[in-house]
Amino acid sequence: MVDTCDVWGNTWNALTGDVSTPTKNCAYICLAVVLTTFVASSLTGNYSQVDKIWSITPFVYCWIVVSDERTLLMAMVSTLWGLRLTWNFSRRGGYRWPPWNGDEDYRWKYLQDATPSVVAHIAVTSCKQTVPLNRFDFVATVMFLSFVLLESLADNEQYKFQTEKHRLRKEGKRLTGEYADGFKQSGLFAIVRKPNYAAEQGVWISFYVYTLGAFNGYIIFNWSLCGCLMLSLLFQGSGWLTEKITIGKYPKYGDYMQAVPLYMPNPLAILGGNVGSKKKN
């Protein structure tokens, strides 16, 4: 059986001690990132500065704290996630020169009066325990990669849809079907309204499963659960805001909301082939 340990206490000691530690280095980098993005956002009026590094800083933190085969595995899969997300952000015009330019998330104009918030991405080393890779790590890796694949498919579906919609509009051609409605409703979007958001939450839940492997399953709940819960809560607010904006732009989106769940798919509807806003009678 794995001995329990004071994870919070060890983390606090690593942050406040005189010796340089990976945890302290991550904290310093996080503080520098927060200050830099806040200043750049304030000076340029482009509040998407944090979006440019959202997919980069997490796997940087992971590589800093690598200390065994488990944290190495976590760093590797998080890098795969980060590079894919960075590429997707780049092809949508997120990166331009100078670096503080680039497209701004359309939702920011609806949040001009909101206060800035900070989300910390924490990779838990769970004390220096010598627990080899086990079934929990296998499950976590399969879950992680599966959710990254789903997120990739959803992002590609949305990107192709938006590209084609704007092409048809630019060429003055008549829009039909979901192009006329203005929003994606087929493919993964017939199962849930925000498949990419749902998969992203699954990615961080999968990351938490690695901490179960660190304790070989003897400790199910630990304080690093706060990380995936905070990120999931972030997407509840983000999803709500996105939907509020969308329903104001597209009249038929309300019917789509009634027919298709937001994040959690309906297994019975999937098995019965009764998915999407145009369900079978």
Summary of the structure (lengths in Angstrom):
residues: 281
radius of gyration: 21.0
end to end distance: 55.1
largest distance: 68.3
contacts: 782
relative contact order: 0.11
helix: 63%
strand: 0%
